[in-house]
Amino acid sequence: MEKLERYRQYVENIVKEYGQYKASYGDIERQIVIDRERDRYQLWSVGWVGDRRIRGCSLQIDIKDGKIWIQHDGTEFGIADELAEMGVPKEDIVLAFHAPYKRKYTGFAVE
């Protein structure tokens, strides 16, 4: 249980950190969605650039079966390495945005 709580805290911290960044243009709001009961964590961008509507997910992370599943990573550098630097073993990080057959080549968990 201690590992799960630690992973939750790491993921929350990352989502909150990226949620502080402001868009360099437009009227964009960053929305942090944290569901600890289901272990789902998301960061959304919602707003307008001129007359164009902006709505998209920047980060989507789940914690399943004791592993951190990165469903979507729209960051510049990638959060998997950040998690590894925090002490999360690479075998506990799944790059779920890669097809299952490609995951064995990533250096992270297959599933």
C-alpha positions as CSV (number, residue, x, y, z in Angstrom):
1,M,0.0,0.0,0.0
2,E,2.9,2.3,0.7
3,K,4.1,2.0,-2.9
4,L,0.6,2.9,-4.3
5,E,0.4,6.0,-2.1
6,R,3.9,7.1,-3.2
7,Y,3.0,6.6,-6.9
8,R,-0.2,8.6,-6.4
9,Q,1.7,11.4,-4.9
10,Y,4.3,11.4,-7.7
11,V,1.7,11.4,-10.4
12,E,-0.4,14.2,-8.7
13,N,2.7,16.3,-8.3
14,I,3.6,16.0,-12.0
15,V,0.0,16.8,-13.1
16,K,-0.1,19.8,-10.8
17,E,3.3,21.0,-11.9
18,Y,2.4,20.9,-15.6
19,G,-1.0,22.5,-14.7
20,Q,0.8,25.6,-13.5
21,Y,2.2,26.4,-17.0
22,K,0.3,29.1,-18.8
23,A,-0.3,29.0,-22.5
24,S,1.8,31.6,-24.4
25,Y,-1.1,32.6,-26.5
26,G,-4.9,32.7,-26.4
27,D,-7.3,32.4,-23.5
28,I,-6.5,28.9,-22.3
29,E,-7.4,27.4,-18.9
30,R,-5.6,24.4,-17.6
31,Q,-7.9,21.9,-15.8
32,I,-6.5,19.3,-13.5
33,V,-8.6,16.2,-13.0
34,I,-7.7,13.9,-10.2
35,D,-9.7,10.8,-9.3
36,R,-7.8,9.0,-6.5
37,E,-10.6,6.4,-6.1
38,R,-10.2,5.1,-9.6
39,D,-6.5,6.2,-9.9
40,R,-7.0,8.4,-13.0
41,Y,-5.1,11.7,-13.4
42,Q,-5.5,14.1,-16.3
43,L,-4.5,17.6,-17.4
44,W,-6.7,19.4,-19.9
45,S,-6.4,22.6,-21.8
46,V,-9.7,24.4,-22.6
47,G,-10.3,27.8,-24.1
48,W,-10.0,30.0,-27.2
49,V,-7.3,31.2,-29.5
50,G,-9.0,34.0,-31.4
51,D,-12.2,32.5,-32.8
52,R,-10.9,28.9,-32.6
53,R,-11.9,26.6,-29.8
54,I,-9.1,24.7,-28.0
55,R,-9.9,21.6,-26.0
56,G,-7.4,18.8,-25.4
57,C,-5.8,16.5,-23.0
58,S,-2.1,17.2,-22.3
59,L,-1.6,14.3,-19.8
60,Q,-3.5,11.2,-19.0
61,I,-2.1,8.8,-16.4
62,D,-3.7,5.8,-14.7
63,I,-2.3,3.6,-11.9
64,K,-3.3,0.0,-12.5
65,D,-2.1,-3.2,-10.9
66,G,0.7,-1.4,-9.1
67,K,2.1,0.3,-12.2
68,I,1.9,3.8,-13.6
69,W,0.3,3.7,-17.1
70,I,1.0,6.8,-19.2
71,Q,-2.0,6.9,-21.5
72,H,-1.0,10.2,-23.1
73,D,2.0,12.4,-22.7
74,G,1.8,15.8,-24.5
75,T,4.8,17.3,-22.6
76,E,7.9,18.4,-24.3
77,F,10.3,16.1,-22.6
78,G,8.2,13.1,-21.4
79,I,7.2,12.3,-17.9
80,A,8.4,8.7,-17.9
81,D,12.0,9.8,-17.3
82,E,10.8,12.2,-14.6
83,L,9.1,9.4,-12.8
84,A,12.2,7.2,-13.1
85,E,14.3,10.0,-11.6
86,M,11.9,10.2,-8.7
87,G,12.7,6.5,-8.0
88,V,9.9,4.7,-9.8
89,P,11.5,1.5,-11.3
90,K,11.1,1.5,-15.1
91,E,9.4,-1.9,-14.9
92,D,6.6,-0.1,-13.0
93,I,6.1,2.5,-15.8
94,V,4.0,1.5,-18.9
95,L,4.1,3.7,-22.0
96,A,0.5,2.8,-22.9
97,F,0.5,5.2,-25.8
98,H,2.8,2.8,-27.6
99,A,1.2,-0.3,-29.2
100,P,1.7,-3.4,-27.0
101,Y,4.1,-5.0,-29.5
102,K,6.4,-1.9,-29.4
103,R,6.6,-1.6,-25.6
104,K,9.4,-4.2,-25.3
105,Y,11.7,-1.8,-27.1
106,T,11.1,1.3,-24.9
107,G,13.1,0.2,-21.8
108,F,10.0,0.5,-19.7
109,A,7.3,-2.1,-18.7
110,V,5.4,-4.0,-21.3
111,E,2.3,-4.1,-19.2
